[in-house]
Amino acid sequence: MGMKTKVALGAVVGIVVIGAVSANAGNDGNDSGSRSSGKGSSASADRRSGGKKDSGGTRAAETKKAAVAGDGEYQVGSDVKPGTYRTSGNTDDMCYWERAKDASGEMDSLLANDNVTGTSYVTVKPTDKVFKSSGCKDWEAVDPKAKGTPASSMAGDGGMFKVGSEIAPGTYKSTGNADDNCYWERTKDAEHGLNSIIANNNVSGTAVVTISSSDAYFKTTGCGDWKKA
């Protein structure tokens, strides 16, 4: 399919929607290296103000108290421990986070990044050196063993939903997407690298997607609300 790009607040994020895999923002060790513009991006819960709040059932994972403030640059291992973190309540696209392999601030140091509307999860790896967060709600450490009651609907601008505890597997439909600003993504983890993406798409009109029980997360931005078909 054709290439679509979108502006990220930090590094650029170009994405190619190719069915099963897409070039994501800050793929581990690979980034476009230049700012881009346009529609649709896998590192993109951007472009929207007044995004909808999280919806659907019990939260994905019961979380611990805030572990990382929403603004700052943190050294992995001392300021922030490796693990998976969750931020929620980001009602516009001002939340930006970044995983980096060093503190040089150069493009080559970028491992992954995202502009967030709604909720986001990110896994900080032991090999990461720096985690940056700007304009985000505080990050909470996720208990991987926590369970929830999965919902059968979700806000189209809700961000990331944890499959099995926040959102139930199954086929979902989103209607009323007037242009291709609707972007969805199925992922196998929260690392946000190229290999994290199982499938994704930019949609005009009605969107239909089947979320598998083996998926880790489902991401949606700029879409009409999703309901289980």
PAKE-131374 format. One line per 2 residues: number of its first residue (from 0); their letters; for each residue x, y, z of N, C-alpha, C. Coordinates in nm, 4 decimals, always signed. Layout:
BEGIN
NUM> a> X:Y:Z:X:Y:Z:X:Y:Z ~ ...
***
This chain:
BEGIN
0> mg> +0.0836:-0.1178:+0.0000:+0.0000:+0.0000:+0.0000:+0.0882:+0.1243:+0.0000 ~ +0.0272:+0.2397:-0.0113:+0.1055:+0.3593:-0.0222:+0.1623:+0.4028:+0.1104
2> mk> +0.2585:+0.4961:+0.1044:+0.3205:+0.5436:+0.2258:+0.2416:+0.6581:+0.2838 ~ +0.2292:+0.6602:+0.4133:+0.1633:+0.7693:+0.4816:+0.2555:+0.8137:+0.5923
4> tk> +0.2629:+0.9426:+0.6156:+0.3518:+0.9927:+0.7185:+0.2787:+1.0895:+0.8084 ~ +0.3347:+1.1148:+0.9237:+0.2736:+1.2066:+1.0168:+0.3776:+1.2719:+1.1043
6> va> +0.3524:+1.3913:+1.1517:+0.4486:+1.4615:+1.2346:+0.4440:+1.4094:+1.3772 ~ +0.5603:+1.3804:+1.4317:+0.5690:+1.3480:+1.5738:+0.6322:+1.4676:+1.6414
8> lg> +0.6090:+1.4853:+1.7699:+0.6625:+1.6018:+1.8377:+0.8134:+1.5972:+1.8468 ~ +0.8680:+1.4786:+1.8596:+1.0120:+1.4653:+1.8728:+1.0713:+1.4235:+1.7402
10> av> +1.0986:+1.2938:+1.7251:+1.1541:+1.2463:+1.6016:+1.0441:+1.2118:+1.5066 ~ +1.0757:+1.1945:+1.3825:+0.9724:+1.1696:+1.2860:+0.9362:+1.0273:+1.2787
12> vg> +0.8167:+1.0149:+1.2351:+0.7655:+0.8856:+1.2339:+0.7002:+0.8592:+1.1047 ~ +0.7685:+0.7834:+1.0164:+0.7034:+0.7541:+0.8924:+0.6498:+0.6135:+0.8956
14> iv> +0.5333:+0.5890:+0.8362:+0.4831:+0.4535:+0.8417:+0.4360:+0.4063:+0.7066 ~ +0.4599:+0.2825:+0.6809:+0.4074:+0.2233:+0.5597:+0.3084:+0.1189:+0.6046
16> vi> +0.1847:+0.1373:+0.5681:+0.0842:+0.0389:+0.6058:+0.0952:-0.0754:+0.5078 ~ +0.1423:-0.1893:+0.5554:+0.1612:-0.3019:+0.4647:+0.0945:-0.4269:+0.5169
18> ga> -0.0202:-0.4096:+0.5741:-0.0966:-0.5253:+0.6179:-0.0452:-0.5831:+0.7459 ~ +0.0592:-0.6647:+0.7383:+0.1034:-0.7345:+0.8578:+0.2085:-0.6580:+0.9341
20> vs> +0.2825:-0.5700:+0.8669:+0.3906:-0.4996:+0.9336:+0.3954:-0.3571:+0.8850 ~ +0.4346:-0.2642:+0.9750:+0.4446:-0.1248:+0.9350:+0.5703:-0.0661:+0.9942
22> an> +0.6316:+0.0284:+0.9237:+0.7489:+0.0948:+0.9775:+0.7030:+0.1889:+1.0846 ~ +0.7459:+0.1663:+1.2067:+0.6955:+0.2441:+1.3191:+0.7964:+0.3495:+1.3593
24> ag> +0.7499:+0.4427:+1.4438:+0.8375:+0.5468:+1.4878:+0.9521:+0.4900:+1.5644 ~ +1.0727:+0.5335:+1.5318:+1.1884:+0.4920:+1.6074:+1.1971:+0.3436:+1.6178
26> nd> +1.1991:+0.2732:+1.5055:+1.2192:+0.1289:+1.5115:+1.3511:+0.1060:+1.5802 ~ +1.3642:-0.0068:+1.6486:+1.4843:-0.0269:+1.7272:+1.6050:-0.0045:+1.6393
28> gn> +1.6690:+0.1098:+1.6595:+1.7895:+0.1398:+1.5856:+1.7640:+0.2055:+1.4522 ~ +1.6404:+0.2195:+1.4060:+1.6139:+0.2789:+1.2757:+1.5094:+0.3872:+1.2898
30> ds> +1.5354:+0.5055:+1.2296:+1.4392:+0.6139:+1.2294:+1.4521:+0.6854:+1.0981 ~ +1.3487:+0.7561:+1.0572:+1.3510:+0.8208:+0.9280:+1.4533:+0.9318:+0.9224
32> gs> +1.4847:+0.9904:+1.0381:+1.5901:+1.0890:+1.0431:+1.5489:+1.2250:+0.9929 ~ +1.4241:+1.2474:+0.9559:+1.3803:+1.3780:+0.9114:+1.2353:+1.3969:+0.9488
34> rs> +1.1928:+1.5198:+0.9710:+1.0548:+1.5468:+1.0087:+0.9647:+1.5305:+0.8887 ~ +0.8501:+1.4654:+0.9054:+0.7592:+1.4443:+0.7953:+0.6216:+1.4926:+0.8325
36> sg> +0.5331:+1.5050:+0.7334:+0.3972:+1.5499:+0.7606:+0.3003:+1.4717:+0.6764 ~ +0.1730:+1.4773:+0.7132:+0.0724:+1.4049:+0.6381:-0.0193:+1.3333:+0.7329
38> kg> -0.0837:+1.2244:+0.6872:-0.1795:+1.1519:+0.7686:-0.1316:+1.0116:+0.7961 ~ -0.1725:+0.9610:+0.9110:-0.1546:+0.8214:+0.9429:-0.0158:+0.7901:+0.9895
40> ss> +0.0019:+0.7354:+1.1077:+0.1306:+0.6918:+1.1539:+0.1159:+0.5961:+1.2674 ~ +0.2070:+0.4974:+1.2688:+0.1996:+0.4022:+1.3770:+0.2528:+0.4617:+1.5038
42> as> +0.3265:+0.5699:+1.4987:+0.3700:+0.6326:+1.6210:+0.2845:+0.7520:+1.6460 ~ +0.1597:+0.7422:+1.6246:+0.0781:+0.8567:+1.6158:-0.0507:+0.8528:+1.6898
44> ad> -0.0544:+0.8920:+1.8088:-0.1866:+0.9244:+1.8570:-0.1794:+1.0731:+1.8612 ~ -0.1472:+1.1357:+1.7515:-0.1324:+1.2791:+1.7512:-0.2521:+1.3433:+1.6872
46> rr> -0.2378:+1.4555:+1.6380:-0.3289:+1.5305:+1.5552:-0.4619:+1.5664:+1.6153 ~ -0.4997:+1.5119:+1.7350:-0.6334:+1.5379:+1.7828:-0.6323:+1.6103:+1.9154
48> sg> -0.7167:+1.7090:+1.9292:-0.7382:+1.7708:+2.0594:-0.8746:+1.7269:+2.1073 ~ -0.8913:+1.7242:+2.2376:-1.0204:+1.6833:+2.2906:-1.0481:+1.5383:+2.2657
50> gk> -0.9429:+1.4523:+2.2680:-0.9645:+1.3095:+2.2454:-1.0532:+1.2506:+2.3535 ~ -1.1147:+1.1382:+2.3213:-1.2066:+1.0759:+2.4162:-1.1325:+1.0065:+2.5282
52> kd> -1.1970:+0.9955:+2.6411:-1.1369:+0.9271:+2.7544:-1.1417:+0.7774:+2.7323 ~ -1.0638:+0.7067:+2.8125:-1.0653:+0.5610:+2.8037:-1.2071:+0.5115:+2.8201
54> sg> -1.2416:+0.4043:+2.7498:-1.3735:+0.3478:+2.7680:-1.3639:+0.1987:+2.7751 ~ -1.4666:+0.1373:+2.8283:-1.4774:-0.0066:+2.8228:-1.4238:-0.0758:+2.9447
56> gt> -1.5118:-0.1175:+3.0294:-1.4819:-0.2136:+3.1333:-1.3711:-0.1734:+3.2279 ~ -1.3202:-0.2738:+3.2963:-1.2145:-0.2545:+3.3935:-1.0854:-0.2245:+3.3218
58> ra> -1.0005:-0.1449:+3.3827:-0.8740:-0.1105:+3.3206:-0.7919:-0.2338:+3.2908 ~ -0.7057:-0.2175:+3.1926:-0.6251:-0.3286:+3.1470:-0.5555:-0.3959:+3.2599
60> ae> -0.4646:-0.3332:+3.3197:-0.3970:-0.4001:+3.4271:-0.4116:-0.3129:+3.5484 ~ -0.4375:-0.3729:+3.6608:-0.4382:-0.2950:+3.7824:-0.2966:-0.2402:+3.7954
62> tk> -0.2834:-0.1132:+3.8290:-0.1521:-0.0529:+3.8281:-0.1064:-0.0146:+3.9675 ~ +0.0241:-0.0011:+3.9816:+0.0819:+0.0432:+4.1063:+0.0776:+0.1949:+4.1086
64> ka> +0.1229:+0.2552:+4.2179:+0.1227:+0.4005:+4.2252:+0.2185:+0.4578:+4.1205 ~ +0.2030:+0.5876:+4.0911:+0.2829:+0.6529:+3.9881:+0.4310:+0.6232:+4.0085
66> av> +0.4963:+0.5813:+3.8996:+0.6372:+0.5462:+3.9073:+0.7254:+0.6477:+3.8368 ~ +0.6695:+0.7151:+3.7351:+0.7460:+0.8110:+3.6562:+0.6591:+0.9335:+3.6301
68> ag> +0.7110:+1.0506:+3.6561:+0.6361:+1.1734:+3.6304:+0.6192:+1.1926:+3.4799 ~ +0.5134:+1.2648:+3.4423:+0.4824:+1.2815:+3.3011:+0.5752:+1.3732:+3.2250
70> dg> +0.6592:+1.4474:+3.2954:+0.7575:+1.5345:+3.2315:+0.8953:+1.5061:+3.2882 ~ +0.9915:+1.4798:+3.1998:+1.1277:+1.4586:+3.2456:+1.2064:+1.3643:+3.1575
72> ey> +1.3350:+1.3575:+3.1850:+1.4251:+1.2639:+3.1184:+1.4876:+1.1768:+3.2267 ~ +1.4756:+1.0458:+3.2111:+1.5113:+0.9546:+3.3185:+1.6137:+0.8517:+3.2725
74> qv> +1.7118:+0.8255:+3.3581:+1.8099:+0.7209:+3.3296:+1.7497:+0.5861:+3.3684 ~ +1.7563:+0.4936:+3.2749:+1.7025:+0.3602:+3.3000:+1.7952:+0.2857:+3.3961
76> gs> +1.7365:+0.2270:+3.4976:+1.8137:+0.1540:+3.5973:+1.8244:+0.2293:+3.7270 ~ +1.8375:+0.3635:+3.7201:+1.8477:+0.4430:+3.8427:+1.7212:+0.5271:+3.8644
78> dv> +1.6794:+0.6031:+3.7618:+1.5591:+0.6858:+3.7748:+1.4318:+0.6076:+3.7445 ~ +1.4402:+0.5172:+3.6505:+1.3242:+0.4361:+3.6135:+1.3699:+0.2926:+3.5914
80> kp> +1.2986:+0.1991:+3.6472:+1.3346:+0.0586:+3.6350:+1.2788:+0.0006:+3.5043 ~ +1.3464:-0.0977:+3.4467:+1.2898:-0.1653:+3.3294:+1.1541:-0.2250:+3.3640
82> gt> +1.0648:-0.2258:+3.2676:+0.9307:-0.2791:+3.2911:+0.8298:-0.2098:+3.2008 ~ +0.7030:-0.2421:+3.2176:+0.5963:-0.1832:+3.1366:+0.5215:-0.0789:+3.2178
84> yr> +0.4961:+0.0354:+3.1555:+0.4313:+0.1479:+3.2219:+0.3098:+0.1935:+3.1425 ~ +0.2163:+0.2579:+3.2124:+0.0904:+0.3027:+3.1525:+0.0612:+0.4470:+3.1910
86> ts> +0.0224:+0.5274:+3.0922:-0.0249:+0.6630:+3.1180:-0.1654:+0.6745:+3.0609 ~ -0.2555:+0.7414:+3.1302:-0.3930:+0.7539:+3.0831:-0.4441:+0.8943:+3.1092
88> gn> -0.5550:+0.9283:+3.0443:-0.6145:+1.0596:+3.0636:-0.5511:+1.1687:+2.9805 ~ -0.4765:+1.1318:+2.8762:-0.4168:+1.2305:+2.7868:-0.5214:+1.2704:+2.6826
90> td> -0.5852:+1.3845:+2.7047:-0.6994:+1.4213:+2.6218:-0.6617:+1.5014:+2.4975 ~ -0.5340:+1.5220:+2.4728:-0.4900:+1.5861:+2.3493:-0.3607:+1.5204:+2.3041
92> dm> -0.2978:+1.5771:+2.2011:-0.1797:+1.5114:+2.1455:-0.0492:+1.5674:+2.2007 ~ -0.0544:+1.6280:+2.3187:+0.0656:+1.6891:+2.3740:+0.1559:+1.5897:+2.4454
94> cy> +0.1047:+1.4700:+2.4726:+0.1867:+1.3683:+2.5395:+0.2823:+1.3064:+2.4387 ~ +0.4109:+1.3125:+2.4683:+0.5143:+1.2535:+2.3836:+0.6130:+1.1773:+2.4709
96> we> +0.6493:+1.0547:+2.4299:+0.7490:+0.9789:+2.5041:+0.8526:+0.9232:+2.4078 ~ +0.9661:+0.8841:+2.4639:+1.0759:+0.8356:+2.3800:+1.1652:+0.7396:+2.4584
98> ra> +1.2013:+0.6299:+2.3952:+1.3038:+0.5397:+2.4470:+1.4318:+0.5651:+2.3682 ~ +1.5446:+0.5769:+2.4389:+1.6704:+0.6080:+2.3708:+1.7830:+0.5177:+2.4201
100> kd> +1.8789:+0.4929:+2.3311:+1.9907:+0.4051:+2.3654:+2.1083:+0.4793:+2.4276 ~ +2.1019:+0.6157:+2.4290:+2.2018:+0.6961:+2.4990:+2.1416:+0.8335:+2.5247
102> as> +2.2194:+0.9210:+2.5875:+2.1691:+1.0533:+2.6237:+2.2233:+1.1622:+2.5329 ~ +2.2651:+1.1275:+2.4129:+2.3229:+1.2259:+2.3219:+2.2186:+1.3201:+2.2645
104> ge> +2.0941:+1.2757:+2.2601:+1.9897:+1.3574:+2.2008:+1.9891:+1.3547:+2.0498 ~ +2.0759:+1.2751:+1.9900:+2.0834:+1.2667:+1.8446:+1.9818:+1.1673:+1.7905
106> md> +1.9512:+1.1807:+1.6610:+1.8511:+1.0943:+1.5998:+1.8883:+0.9467:+1.6101 ~ +2.0144:+0.9166:+1.6008:+2.0580:+0.7772:+1.6041:+2.0356:+0.7116:+1.7400
108> sl> +2.0136:+0.7925:+1.8427:+1.9934:+0.7345:+1.9762:+1.8496:+0.6871:+1.9969 ~ +1.7576:+0.7298:+1.9094:+1.6164:+0.6965:+1.9247:+1.5872:+0.5492:+1.8988
110> la> +1.5192:+0.4846:+1.9928:+1.4765:+0.3457:+1.9761:+1.3283:+0.3374:+1.9400 ~ +1.2460:+0.4182:+2.0050:+1.1021:+0.4203:+1.9773:+1.0439:+0.5462:+2.0383
112> nd> +0.9304:+0.5928:+1.9817:+0.8642:+0.7103:+2.0363:+0.7173:+0.7082:+1.9984 ~ +0.6401:+0.7989:+2.0569:+0.4986:+0.8048:+2.0235:+0.4388:+0.9365:+2.0691
114> nv> +0.3427:+0.9851:+1.9929:+0.2543:+1.0930:+2.0349:+0.1261:+1.0265:+2.0823 ~ +0.0764:+1.0639:+2.1978:-0.0322:+0.9893:+2.2606:-0.1586:+1.0719:+2.2777
116> tg> -0.2705:+1.0165:+2.2357:-0.4019:+1.0641:+2.2748:-0.4677:+0.9485:+2.3494 ~ -0.5202:+0.9749:+2.4673:-0.5811:+0.8674:+2.5449:-0.4788:+0.7965:+2.6311
118> ts> -0.4752:+0.6649:+2.6187:-0.3882:+0.5811:+2.7022:-0.2731:+0.5244:+2.6202 ~ -0.1587:+0.5110:+2.6830:-0.0462:+0.4450:+2.6165:+0.0247:+0.3533:+2.7143
120> yv> +0.0766:+0.2449:+2.6605:+0.1648:+0.1556:+2.7343:+0.3013:+0.1611:+2.6673 ~ +0.4068:+0.1504:+2.7457:+0.5404:+0.1390:+2.6873:+0.6246:+0.0480:+2.7755
122> tv> +0.7004:-0.0387:+2.7111:+0.7917:-0.1271:+2.7829:+0.9327:-0.0714:+2.7730 ~ +0.9898:-0.0386:+2.8868:+1.1281:+0.0083:+2.8959:+1.2162:-0.1143:+2.9164
124> kp> +1.3100:-0.1357:+2.8270:+1.3941:-0.2553:+2.8322:+1.5208:-0.2304:+2.9139 ~ +1.5784:-0.3365:+2.9687:+1.7010:-0.3207:+3.0480:+1.8165:-0.2613:+2.9680
126> td> +1.8136:-0.2798:+2.8363:+1.9204:-0.2274:+2.7507:+1.8994:-0.0805:+2.7130 ~ +1.7798:-0.0246:+2.7421:+1.7571:+0.1179:+2.7178:+1.8419:+0.1990:+2.8153
128> kv> +1.8782:+0.3197:+2.7748:+1.9568:+0.4066:+2.8626:+1.8762:+0.5250:+2.9151 ~ +1.7837:+0.5759:+2.8330:+1.7081:+0.6952:+2.8717:+1.5616:+0.6791:+2.8324
130> fk> +1.4726:+0.7244:+2.9205:+1.3304:+0.7327:+2.8895:+1.2889:+0.8778:+2.9073 ~ +1.2283:+0.9356:+2.8023:+1.1850:+1.0747:+2.8051:+1.0329:+1.0820:+2.7980
132> ss> +0.9745:+1.1754:+2.8711:+0.8301:+1.1939:+2.8700:+0.8002:+1.3426:+2.8772 ~ +0.7099:+1.3897:+2.7908:+0.6768:+1.5314:+2.7883:+0.5268:+1.5509:+2.7679
134> gc> +0.4638:+1.6247:+2.8574:+0.3223:+1.6559:+2.8441:+0.2296:+1.5397:+2.8713 ~ +0.2784:+1.4350:+2.9346:+0.1980:+1.3152:+2.9618:+0.1485:+1.3152:+3.1065
136> kd> +0.0400:+1.2434:+3.1294:+0.0003:+1.2151:+3.2668:+0.1049:+1.1212:+3.3266 ~ +0.1139:+1.1179:+3.4587:+0.2142:+1.0332:+3.5231:+0.2021:+0.8885:+3.4771
138> we> +0.3162:+0.8200:+3.4729:+0.3232:+0.6804:+3.4314:+0.3158:+0.5899:+3.5539 ~ +0.2381:+0.4835:+3.5432:+0.2246:+0.3870:+3.6511:+0.2844:+0.2541:+3.6068
140> av> +0.3509:+0.1863:+3.6980:+0.4062:+0.0547:+3.6677:+0.2923:-0.0462:+3.6586 ~ +0.2923:-0.1257:+3.5535:+0.1865:-0.2232:+3.5307:+0.2236:-0.3572:+3.5924
142> dp> +0.1310:-0.4132:+3.6657:+0.1482:-0.5480:+3.7192:+0.1085:-0.6471:+3.6093 ~ +0.2034:-0.7197:+3.5519:+0.1712:-0.8091:+3.4399:+0.0751:-0.9215:+3.4763
144> ka> +0.0598:-0.9491:+3.6062:-0.0284:-1.0580:+3.6488:-0.1697:-1.0093:+3.6787 ~ -0.1892:-0.8775:+3.6771:-0.3219:-0.8229:+3.7103:-0.4214:-0.8567:+3.6003
146> kg> -0.5462:-0.8787:+3.6417:-0.6512:-0.9114:+3.5459:-0.7616:-0.8076:+3.5543 ~ -0.8467:-0.8068:+3.4539:-0.9586:-0.7136:+3.4519:-1.0758:-0.7777:+3.3806
148> tp> -1.1836:-0.7051:+3.3720:-1.3012:-0.7535:+3.2993:-1.3022:-0.6888:+3.1619 ~ -1.2733:-0.7637:+3.0557:-1.2623:-0.7036:+2.9223:-1.3955:-0.6531:+2.8701
150> as> -1.3922:-0.5394:+2.8021:-1.5123:-0.4785:+2.7466:-1.5315:-0.5229:+2.6016 ~ -1.6478:-0.4933:+2.5452:-1.6777:-0.5268:+2.4061:-1.6948:-0.4011:+2.3216
152> sm> -1.6486:-0.2874:+2.3737:-1.6497:-0.1623:+2.2985:-1.5352:-0.0763:+2.3492 ~ -1.4951:+0.0204:+2.2683:-1.3861:+0.1084:+2.3090:-1.3937:+0.2401:+2.2332
154> ag> -1.3422:+0.3455:+2.2952:-1.3405:+0.4769:+2.2332:-1.2454:+0.4759:+2.1142 ~ -1.2885:+0.5379:+2.0055:-1.2061:+0.5393:+1.8847:-1.0805:+0.6206:+1.8969
156> dg> -1.0725:+0.7083:+1.9970:-0.9527:+0.7875:+2.0245:-0.8930:+0.7473:+2.1587 ~ -0.9221:+0.6254:+2.2015:-0.8831:+0.5834:+2.3357:-0.7363:+0.5502:+2.3532
158> gm> -0.6644:+0.5292:+2.2423:-0.5231:+0.4928:+2.2528:-0.5038:+0.3430:+2.2556 ~ -0.4249:+0.2928:+2.3516:-0.3922:+0.1511:+2.3586:-0.4777:+0.0795:+2.4627
160> fk> -0.5290:-0.0370:+2.4240:-0.6078:-0.1219:+2.5130:-0.5395:-0.2565:+2.5257 ~ -0.5298:-0.3077:+2.6472:-0.4670:-0.4378:+2.6703:-0.5686:-0.5475:+2.6406
162> vg> -0.5330:-0.6334:+2.5465:-0.6240:-0.7394:+2.5034:-0.6352:-0.8461:+2.6120 ~ -0.7590:-0.8847:+2.6412:-0.7832:-0.9887:+2.7397:-0.8184:-0.9364:+2.8763
164> se> -0.7740:-0.8135:+2.9081:-0.8091:-0.7566:+3.0378:-0.8811:-0.6229:+3.0249 ~ -0.8546:-0.5474:+2.9188:-0.9287:-0.4237:+2.8936:-1.0296:-0.4428:+2.7811
166> ia> -0.9867:-0.5101:+2.6773:-1.0739:-0.5313:+2.5624:-1.0743:-0.6797:+2.5268 ~ -1.1930:-0.7322:+2.4989:-1.2054:-0.8751:+2.4676:-1.1649:-0.9012:+2.3229
168> pg> -1.1058:-1.0173:+2.2947:-1.0774:-1.0545:+2.1559:-1.2081:-1.0635:+2.0779 ~ -1.2006:-1.0515:+1.9466:-1.3185:-1.0618:+1.8623:-1.3120:-0.9656:+1.7465
170> ty> -1.4180:-0.9600:+1.6683:-1.4251:-0.8708:+1.5529:-1.4995:-0.7437:+1.5913 ~ -1.4396:-0.6293:+1.5615:-1.4939:-0.4993:+1.5970:-1.5166:-0.4136:+1.4728
172> ks> -1.6155:-0.3243:+1.4834:-1.6488:-0.2360:+1.3723:-1.6520:-0.0914:+1.4220 ~ -1.5939:-0.0026:+1.3398:-1.5955:+0.1407:+1.3668:-1.6590:+0.2097:+1.2463
174> tg> -1.7584:+0.2929:+1.2693:-1.8276:+0.3606:+1.1590:-1.8128:+0.5120:+1.1715 ~ -1.8423:+0.5813:+1.0623:-1.8390:+0.7266:+1.0644:-1.7013:+0.7858:+1.0460
176> na> -1.6074:+0.7099:+0.9893:-1.4736:+0.7625:+0.9632:-1.4761:+0.8362:+0.8290 ~ -1.4827:+0.9696:+0.8341:-1.5027:+1.0489:+0.7138:-1.3776:+1.0581:+0.6269
178> dd> -1.2620:+1.0360:+0.6832:-1.1372:+1.0401:+0.6060:-1.0412:+0.9370:+0.6634 ~ -0.9163:+0.9400:+0.6182:-0.8228:+0.8359:+0.6618:-0.7476:+0.8737:+0.7888
180> nc> -0.8054:+0.9621:+0.8690:-0.7438:+0.9953:+0.9975:-0.7621:+0.8832:+1.0991 ~ -0.8509:+0.7885:+1.0697:-0.8689:+0.6737:+1.1588:-0.7528:+0.5776:+1.1388
182> yw> -0.6816:+0.5508:+1.2471:-0.5676:+0.4586:+1.2419:-0.5813:+0.3543:+1.3518 ~ -0.5653:+0.2255:+1.3158:-0.5668:+0.1192:+1.4165:-0.4436:+0.0312:+1.4008
184> er> -0.4112:-0.0376:+1.5107:-0.2894:-0.1185:+1.5118:-0.3032:-0.2336:+1.6113 ~ -0.2695:-0.3534:+1.5668:-0.2605:-0.4702:+1.6556:-0.1127:-0.4950:+1.6837
186> tk> -0.0785:-0.5124:+1.8117:+0.0623:-0.5306:+1.8454:+0.0844:-0.6527:+1.9350 ~ +0.2061:-0.7024:+1.9319:+0.2407:-0.8189:+2.0134:+0.3107:-0.7806:+2.1433
188> da> +0.3445:-0.6505:+2.1582:+0.4063:-0.6030:+2.2826:+0.3939:-0.4514:+2.2871 ~ +0.4551:-0.3896:+2.3876:+0.4475:-0.2439:+2.4031:+0.5835:-0.1786:+2.3819
190> eh> +0.6679:-0.2415:+2.3018:+0.8000:-0.1848:+2.2744:+0.7951:-0.0792:+2.1644 ~ +0.6916:-0.0837:+2.0792:+0.6695:+0.0147:+1.9734:+0.7776:+0.0116:+1.8660
192> gl> +0.8378:-0.1020:+1.8458:+0.9347:-0.1171:+1.7382:+0.8700:-0.1755:+1.6143 ~ +0.9468:-0.1868:+1.5077:+0.8967:-0.2432:+1.3827:+0.8388:-0.3824:+1.4036
194> ns> +0.9084:-0.4626:+1.4838:+0.8645:-0.5997:+1.5045:+0.7475:-0.6129:+1.6012 ~ +0.7077:-0.5011:+1.6622:+0.5946:-0.5055:+1.7559:+0.4614:-0.5156:+1.6832
196> ii> +0.4558:-0.4648:+1.5609:+0.3291:-0.4532:+1.4890:+0.2907:-0.5827:+1.4189 ~ +0.1699:-0.6270:+1.4463:+0.1149:-0.7448:+1.3789:+0.0422:-0.7015:+1.2522
198> an> -0.0389:-0.5956:+1.2630:-0.1124:-0.5415:+1.1490:-0.1593:-0.4012:+1.1835 ~ -0.1830:-0.3186:+1.0799:-0.2324:-0.1834:+1.1030:-0.3002:-0.1318:+0.9769
200> nn> -0.3706:-0.0180:+0.9895:-0.4356:+0.0388:+0.8720:-0.4824:+0.1808:+0.8988 ~ -0.4857:+0.2614:+0.7927:-0.5518:+0.3910:+0.7924:-0.6845:+0.3717:+0.7201
202> vs> -0.7926:+0.4220:+0.7782:-0.9248:+0.3867:+0.7275:-1.0100:+0.5086:+0.6941 ~ -1.0788:+0.5015:+0.5801:-1.1876:+0.5926:+0.5481:-1.3154:+0.5096:+0.5444
204> gt> -1.4242:+0.5631:+0.5963:-1.5483:+0.4870:+0.5980:-1.5518:+0.3900:+0.7143 ~ -1.6125:+0.2752:+0.6924:-1.6260:+0.1754:+0.7984:-1.4986:+0.0930:+0.8121
206> av> -1.4575:+0.0707:+0.9355:-1.3395:-0.0109:+0.9631:-1.3828:-0.1388:+1.0345 ~ -1.3256:-0.2507:+0.9948:-1.3530:-0.3784:+1.0592:-1.2201:-0.4460:+1.0882
208> vt> -1.2013:-0.4931:+1.2107:-1.0767:-0.5603:+1.2461:-1.1057:-0.6723:+1.3456 ~ -1.0355:-0.7820:+1.3306:-1.0464:-0.8932:+1.4253:-0.9254:-0.8918:+1.5171
210> is> -0.9505:-0.8753:+1.6455:-0.8451:-0.8760:+1.7471:-0.8319:-1.0181:+1.7991 ~ -0.7125:-1.0733:+1.7912:-0.6879:-1.2113:+1.8325:-0.6575:-1.2192:+1.9818
212> ss> -0.6877:-1.3316:+2.0402:-0.6577:-1.3515:+2.1822:-0.5070:-1.3537:+2.2077 ~ -0.4282:-1.3749:+2.1030:-0.2831:-1.3761:+2.1174:-0.2221:-1.2362:+2.1020
214> da> -0.3033:-1.1375:+2.0615:-0.2548:-0.9997:+2.0533:-0.2310:-0.9475:+2.1947 ~ -0.1317:-0.8607:+2.2093:-0.1057:-0.8012:+2.3401:-0.1855:-0.6729:+2.3594
216> yf> -0.1880:-0.5873:+2.2555:-0.2557:-0.4589:+2.2661:-0.3251:-0.4247:+2.1339 ~ -0.4282:-0.3395:+2.1440:-0.4927:-0.2835:+2.0263:-0.4879:-0.1321:+2.0416
218> kt> -0.4408:-0.0631:+1.9380:-0.4278:+0.0821:+1.9422:-0.5232:+0.1448:+1.8424 ~ -0.5931:+0.2510:+1.8841:-0.6868:+0.3199:+1.7962:-0.6780:+0.4703:+1.8196
220> tg> -0.6710:+0.5465:+1.7102:-0.6666:+0.6913:+1.7195:-0.7410:+0.7535:+1.6021 ~ -0.8238:+0.8526:+1.6307:-0.8948:+0.9240:+1.5264:-1.0086:+0.8465:+1.4637
222> cg> -1.0522:+0.7405:+1.5252:-1.1583:+0.6557:+1.4693:-1.2915:+0.6805:+1.5393 ~ -1.4003:+0.6361:+1.4745:-1.5274:+0.6310:+1.5437:-1.5204:+0.5223:+1.6480
224> dw> -1.6052:+0.5273:+1.7480:-1.6019:+0.4269:+1.8540:-1.6186:+0.2860:+1.7956 ~ -1.5513:+0.1909:+1.8573:-1.5532:+0.0517:+1.8131:-1.6541:-0.0288:+1.8954
226> kk> -1.7289:-0.1136:+1.8278:-1.8196:-0.2050:+1.8972:-1.7989:-0.3456:+1.8401 ~ -1.8108:-0.4430:+1.9288:-1.7934:-0.5812:+1.8850:-1.9071:-0.6199:+1.7907
228> a> -1.8698:-0.6733:+1.6757:-1.9681:-0.7064:+1.5723:-2.0404:-0.8370:+1.6074
***
